[in-house]
Amino acid sequence: MQKDKGFAPMPLSIKIIFLFNLLGVLGTFQNFTNLSKVPYVPFFGVKFTGIAMAFPSALTFMLSAIFLISMWNRYPWAWKFGIALLAFNILNTSLGAPYVAELSSYAFQKELQNNPEMQRMSENLKQVMIEFSQNLALIMLAMSCIINLVFIAFLYKRRGYFEHVNPRT
């Protein structure tokens, strides 16, 4: 018996994971254009610089694309691959958190250099804004980890959706 493929037969929780992952793939693809704007890219707690900065984005892009394709085609291993990918993302996010806060500060300081109006701000206000941007980045990372944990639970709960249909009558 043939399984229905595509978006329509997916349960709602799987559709949500699919759409978030699709946005992630598109965002990762966009990261390639922004690599020249940052001094490094953190990946599992290691700073990648220069041409090596493309490696984390390329790897993430490929793994996420494989997950999308496996979900679309209802491969029986898709849910396991998805759980591994989401756990991979949680670990990478956790190990890279200090660097993301540092990059947030870097982006704000670069904006300060390029914006004359911001240069007139008091030093105290600049420091508060830098700390705010760092804390906001860390909150976003924490939310990402929580969402990934929820998605892991969804995939595990809906793992039967990916299993082969038994042709026995």
Sequence and secondary structure as in RCSB ss.txt:
>XXXX:A:sequence
MQKDKGFAPMPLSIKIIFLFNLLGVLGTFQNFTNLSKVPYVPFFGVKFTGIAMAFPSALTFMLSAIFLISMWNRY
PWAWKFGIALLAFNILNTSLGAPYVAELSSYAFQKELQNNPEMQRMSENLKQVMIEFSQNLALIMLAMSCIINLV
FIAFLYKRRGYFEHVNPRT
>XXXX:A:secstr
     SSTTS HHHHHHHHHHHHHHHHHHHHHHHGGGSS EEETTEEE GGGGHHHHHHHHHHHHHHHHHHHHT 
TTHHHHHHHHHHHHHHHHHHHHHHHHHHHHHHHHHHHHH HHHHTS HHHHHHHHHHHHHHHHHHHHHHHHHHHH
HHHHHHHTGGGGS      
